[in-house]
Amino acid sequence: MKRDAVNPLKAVGDANRVRILKMLEERELCVCEVREILDLSNSTVSQHLALLRSADLIVDTKDGKWVNYRLHVESGNVLVRSLLDLMKKSFEDDETVREDKKKARRVDRVKICGV
């Protein structure tokens, strides 16, 4: 079995990474915004984002001093596109996911990061 077929499946096997993917359905977020919503350390959030990025589920773009993360909906990997599509239809009745998405719409990186 090809390694790239397993990696995206492994990446969605963690509750915090699922929460991150669901938040990114709302909008692009930076590390400090994800950290604020999940209440995890910067290093833990960075590790989760790196794994999601290596699985091709998310991509990052630099915007000045910010690195923004978004879903990689245009991935060339059919499994990734299918997983992201399935994720859109999943967990919508989960209270934690609903709260995370609400926070993602309101979080303000300038206030959080003090920049």
ROSELO-282387 format. One record per residue (C-alpha): residue number from 1; chain; x, y, z. Coordinates in nm, 4 decimals, always signed. Each point is the difference from the previous one (the first is absolute). Last residue first. Layout:
% ROSELO-282387
ATOM; num; cadena; c1; c2; c3
ATOM; NUM; A; X; Y; Z
...
END
This chain:
% ROSELO-282387
ATOM; num; cadena; c1; c2; c3
ATOM; 115; A; +0.1118; +4.2091; +1.7387
ATOM; 114; A; -0.1408; -0.1073; +0.3330
ATOM; 113; A; -0.0447; -0.3575; -0.1131
ATOM; 112; A; -0.3549; -0.0307; +0.1313
ATOM; 111; A; -0.1275; +0.3513; -0.0702
ATOM; 110; A; +0.1498; +0.0142; -0.3507
ATOM; 109; A; -0.1071; -0.3573; -0.0725
ATOM; 108; A; -0.3687; +0.0734; +0.0586
ATOM; 107; A; -0.2251; -0.3030; +0.0556
ATOM; 106; A; -0.3652; +0.0580; -0.0924
ATOM; 105; A; -0.0722; -0.2412; -0.2892
ATOM; 104; A; +0.2343; -0.2609; +0.1438
ATOM; 103; A; -0.1788; +0.0271; +0.3356
ATOM; 102; A; -0.3312; -0.0977; -0.1610
ATOM; 101; A; +0.1714; -0.2856; -0.1829
ATOM; 100; A; +0.1518; -0.1254; +0.3247
ATOM; 99; A; -0.3372; +0.0218; +0.1761
ATOM; 98; A; -0.1704; -0.2044; -0.2728
ATOM; 97; A; +0.2834; -0.2535; +0.0037
ATOM; 96; A; -0.0266; -0.0369; +0.3772
ATOM; 95; A; -0.3786; -0.0431; -0.0202
ATOM; 94; A; +0.0196; -0.2792; -0.2583
ATOM; 93; A; -0.3030; +0.0098; -0.2318
ATOM; 92; A; +0.2112; +0.1181; -0.2942
ATOM; 91; A; +0.2442; -0.2865; +0.0588
ATOM; 90; A; -0.0003; -0.1136; -0.3628
ATOM; 89; A; -0.1191; +0.1372; -0.3344
ATOM; 88; A; +0.2952; +0.2330; -0.0510
ATOM; 87; A; +0.2306; -0.2795; +0.1198
ATOM; 86; A; -0.1213; -0.2237; -0.2834
ATOM; 85; A; +0.1001; +0.2628; -0.2568
ATOM; 84; A; +0.3387; +0.0413; +0.1674
ATOM; 83; A; +0.0470; -0.3767; -0.0016
ATOM; 82; A; -0.0966; -0.0264; -0.3678
ATOM; 81; A; +0.2393; +0.2799; -0.1002
ATOM; 80; A; +0.2795; -0.1643; +0.1973
ATOM; 79; A; -0.0742; -0.3431; -0.1483
ATOM; 78; A; +0.0004; +0.1441; -0.3529
ATOM; 77; A; +0.3489; +0.1479; +0.0493
ATOM; 76; A; +0.0530; +0.2906; -0.2411
ATOM; 75; A; -0.1010; +0.2349; +0.2792
ATOM; 74; A; -0.2407; +0.2814; -0.0959
ATOM; 73; A; -0.1845; -0.0113; +0.3327
ATOM; 72; A; +0.3227; +0.0541; +0.1942
ATOM; 71; A; -0.1684; +0.1391; +0.3110
ATOM; 70; A; +0.1538; +0.3221; +0.1243
ATOM; 69; A; +0.2927; +0.1103; +0.2145
ATOM; 68; A; +0.1296; +0.3539; +0.0246
ATOM; 67; A; +0.3595; +0.0849; +0.0840
ATOM; 66; A; +0.0087; +0.3562; +0.1281
ATOM; 65; A; +0.2909; +0.2453; -0.0052
ATOM; 64; A; -0.0880; +0.1274; -0.3461
ATOM; 63; A; -0.2550; -0.2442; -0.1369
ATOM; 62; A; +0.1686; -0.3376; -0.0435
ATOM; 61; A; -0.2164; -0.2787; -0.1341
ATOM; 60; A; -0.0554; -0.3404; +0.1507
ATOM; 59; A; -0.1619; -0.3110; -0.1390
ATOM; 58; A; -0.2304; -0.2517; +0.1631
ATOM; 57; A; -0.1005; -0.3625; -0.0557
ATOM; 56; A; +0.3229; -0.0822; -0.1873
ATOM; 55; A; +0.0932; -0.2624; +0.2635
ATOM; 54; A; +0.3208; +0.1988; +0.0596
ATOM; 53; A; -0.2175; +0.3066; +0.0643
ATOM; 52; A; -0.2200; -0.1842; +0.2490
ATOM; 51; A; +0.3129; -0.1265; +0.1774
ATOM; 50; A; +0.1534; +0.3467; +0.0061
ATOM; 49; A; -0.3250; +0.1506; +0.1311
ATOM; 48; A; -0.0148; -0.2517; +0.2858
ATOM; 47; A; +0.3655; +0.0636; +0.0867
ATOM; 46; A; -0.0528; +0.3773; -0.0083
ATOM; 45; A; -0.3014; -0.0340; +0.2302
ATOM; 44; A; +0.2068; -0.2010; +0.2469
ATOM; 43; A; +0.2879; +0.2492; -0.0185
ATOM; 42; A; -0.2299; +0.2984; +0.0485
ATOM; 41; A; -0.1494; -0.1583; +0.3117
ATOM; 40; A; -0.3649; -0.1053; +0.0043
ATOM; 39; A; -0.3130; +0.1970; +0.0871
ATOM; 38; A; -0.1797; -0.1249; -0.3143
ATOM; 37; A; -0.1390; +0.3416; -0.0977
ATOM; 36; A; +0.3005; +0.2050; +0.1091
ATOM; 35; A; +0.2485; -0.2431; -0.1512
ATOM; 34; A; -0.1866; +0.0047; -0.3324
ATOM; 33; A; +0.0132; +0.3801; -0.0004
ATOM; 32; A; +0.3691; +0.0020; +0.0966
ATOM; 31; A; +0.0853; -0.2451; -0.2779
ATOM; 30; A; -0.1691; +0.2037; -0.2746
ATOM; 29; A; -0.3510; -0.0544; -0.1344
ATOM; 28; A; -0.1641; -0.0065; -0.3427
ATOM; 27; A; -0.3782; -0.0053; +0.0156
ATOM; 26; A; -0.3103; -0.1938; +0.1086
ATOM; 25; A; +0.0944; -0.3416; -0.1389
ATOM; 24; A; +0.3330; +0.0563; +0.1733
ATOM; 23; A; -0.1766; -0.0474; +0.3320
ATOM; 22; A; -0.1158; -0.3490; -0.1069
ATOM; 21; A; +0.3529; -0.0946; -0.1036
ATOM; 20; A; +0.1354; +0.1198; +0.3342
ATOM; 19; A; -0.2638; -0.1971; +0.1921
ATOM; 18; A; +0.0889; -0.3128; -0.1975
ATOM; 17; A; +0.3650; +0.0602; +0.0892
ATOM; 16; A; -0.0951; +0.0317; +0.3657
ATOM; 15; A; -0.2011; -0.3236; -0.0096
ATOM; 14; A; +0.2820; -0.2060; -0.1539
ATOM; 13; A; -0.0559; -0.2639; -0.2687
ATOM; 12; A; -0.0322; +0.2593; -0.2766
ATOM; 11; A; +0.3772; -0.0027; -0.0549
ATOM; 10; A; +0.0176; -0.3787; -0.0171
ATOM; 9; A; -0.2407; -0.0029; -0.2934
ATOM; 8; A; +0.1949; +0.2753; -0.1756
ATOM; 7; A; +0.3278; -0.1959; +0.0486
ATOM; 6; A; -0.1263; -0.3374; -0.1180
ATOM; 5; A; -0.0456; +0.0747; -0.3697
ATOM; 4; A; +0.3253; +0.1997; -0.0150
ATOM; 3; A; +0.1895; -0.3079; +0.1216
ATOM; 2; A; -0.1081; -0.2123; -0.2963
ATOM; 1; A; -0.1270; -0.3441; +0.0853
END
